[in-house]
Amino acid sequence: MAIRIVDVTDDATFRLLPPCADGGFDHRSCDYWEDADRGSKAARASWLPGAAPAAPAAATRTTTRNPFGDEPADEPVANPFAPARKAAFNPFATGDDEPAFNPFAPAPKTRPSVSTDAPPKLRLLARGLAVFGSYAKVLLEDDEPAAYTQFGPLSAYPRALRARELYPRLPDSPLPAVITCIATTRDARDRGLAATLVEAVCDDLAGRGFAAVETYPERGAREDATSAATPAFWEGLRFVMAAPDDRFPVMRRELE
């Protein structure tokens, strides 16, 4: 079997996300870790085609109205005693709208991004592309998606931040990266593919300068319903119990 691991950075790689073993969940519409209050793992068909962001609401008038005046609602109140506003004079301005071309200046860097009408989950995964890099990887077995993982800095996952607040003894410096999700398809189970993917993430995070990585499994959850595997899975990958808990322990691994 040929194994290949790809970063999720655009629409083509986003389409490689494998289905969840439980059809009631869907990696492509999950925002459980990104939204600490209303996040959901549920499959939501409306998230998949992509949609343009909602138009901004009309600006709210902030100028105090004159109850005795008759000025239009969308016009500012005139003040006959206010001095006329002068535009700042720039002696070097050329009068052109475009900045002058500098043949010696380096070309501006093109920052990676996704379109504004991309599926909502892809936009979430792409938030850190320009600074951090990818937030997700897919493992392909003979070019078929078999496993998926999601990871990144703590700041990207408010639910992970909230979980961490429950354990004040956890080290605050340096802050770790987190792996929020590790999953395989039902057919790919028990063949070491999830472990292979986690090792690739740990190597990647170490290369990005992180000193440690944490994950937050849930004890007692159904195998198909948990997004962070079990403590026993992580212990087999050199993670240690950093914060024992009957339901939500914290597993941590120092990176080399």
Secondary structure, 3 states (H helix, E strand, C coil): CCEEEEECCCHHHHCCCCCCCCCCECHHHCCCCCCCCCCCCECCHHHCCCCCCCCCCCCCCCCCCCCCCCCCCCCCCCCCCCCCCCCCCCCCCCCCCCCCCCCCCCCCCCCCCCCCCCCHHHHHHCCCCCCCCCCEEEEEECCEEEEEEEEEEHHHCHHHHHHHHCCCCCCCCCCCEEEEEEEECHHHCCCCHHHHHHHHHHHHHHHCCCCEEEECCCCCCCCCCCCCCCHHHHHCCCCEEEECCCCCCEEEEECC
